[in-house]
């Protein structure tokens, strides 16, 4: 299902994943037009390496563990 979403969201510029339980963000690498990424209060422990491939990213909201 993630691969299907990649095709549909290729032009996405803003993605707000705040307060969710996602633990894998491998789909981010295909979102090459992404400018804003909000990962606040997700279950990830560190910034996914895929984020560093996003050349147009101008805003990355900080990570924080969910309670």
Number of C-alpha atoms within 10 A of each C-alpha: 5 9 10 8 10 16 11 9 14 14 13 14 15 15 15 12 14 18 15 14 12 12 11 10 14 13 13 20 17 17 22 18 17 23 17 17 21 17 21 19 18 20 19 19 10 9 13 15 12 14 19 11 14 18 11 13 17 10 12 15 13 13 17 16 11 13 6
